[in-house]
Structures are given as structure tokens and as C-alpha cells.
Amino acid sequence: MTDSSVRDRTEEDERTDAAAEESEGQLVCPECGGALEADSERGETVCRECGLVVEEDEIDRGPEWRAFDSAEKEEKSRVGAPTTKMMHDEGLSTNIGWQDKDAYGNSLSSRQRQKMQRLRTWNERFRTRDSKERNLKQALGEIDRMASALGLPENVRETASVIYRRALDEDLLPGREGRVQARLPVHREGAEPGDR
């Protein structure tokens, strides 16, 4: 194959790719100009008109398992807890368990317990990097404590946490203790809708 035929072939491939580009928001077939359809079951993109397979071996981003009802779906799901504004890190950090046991349920030796305690301490320090984050953590803990004492539902706690975060982000709370500041969003969200 000569250099010019390779160049011609490359230019032809580029033209074919350009023909398959979007046309008014819809992909078109490079052969006949027909509309393309994604076949997720086979992982292919196929032309509706001529049947040309334009793309194959597409990545399936769905789960590798099947579920037939919501209970089965929840049982098979392997994702972590949902994010929440009620925690200073939104529930995304990893927590080291408080139990002094290994993966098999056996008790740790005294040396291993000391090591785990040091790791827990450092983990806690790294989760709150600066004073603003420590203040947020303390205030969110206070919001949770007050909401529990008042018997408020979780959605009220979440909303109070969001209000506190917004006030903190907009520097409306400088120089005030987190426990005192946390009372206002809980009071606001815990009040009856007509009392606001």
C-alpha cells in the first residue's frame, strides 16, 4: 500500500466520521444519512434505514446484576450511604469503626488496639482540616442534638443544616460559637409553617 493510498483512506475515514456527526441534535448514518438508534442490549449504534452498525462494544454503565423488585434492587446495590448535609463532610469520608475487632470478629491485641486508637485520632484530625470545618462539625452536631431532643423529622434536620451552611459560606456567622449559631436554623425549621 502506497503512502498516497494510506492518506486517501485516512481522509475518507475522516469524511465518514464527519458525516456521522450530529445533525440538528441527532446522529446520522455515514452511508445513507438515516437516523441512528442506540441498541443498549447489544451495545451498538445502528442505522434505522440500512442497518449499518456505526458503533459497537459500547460501555454499559448500568449495574451488572438484575433486580425484579425494589427490595431486591436495594439488596444488590453496592453503593455507599447517600450524601447528607447533616454531616460536615456530607457523609463522604471513611470512618474507622470503634470496635477493637478484626475482620473475622476476633479481639485485637493490646498493641493493635493502640495502633487503631492512633489511627482513629489521626482520621478524626484529618476529617476537619481547619477551624471553619471544626466549627461546622460542632454546629451540625448541635443541630442534630437539638432536633433529636425536639423530636423533629430528618428532613427538618437536613434543611436546618443547609441553612447553617449557607450562612457560614456567606460569612454571616463570624466570631460566634457554633452551638449558639446552630439554634436559629433549628428554631426556624422546627416552627409551624404559619409561625414563620
Secondary structure, 3 states (H helix, E strand, C coil): CCHHHHHHHHHHHHHHHHHCCEECCEEECCCCCCEEEEECCCCEEEECCCCCEEECCCCCCCCCCCCCCHHHHHHHCCCCCCCCCCCCCCCCCCCCCCCCECCCCCECCHHHHHHHHHHHHHHHHHHCCCHHHHHHHHHHHHHHHHHHHHCCCHHHHHHHHHHHHHHHHCCCCCCCCHHHHCHHHHHHHHCCHHHC
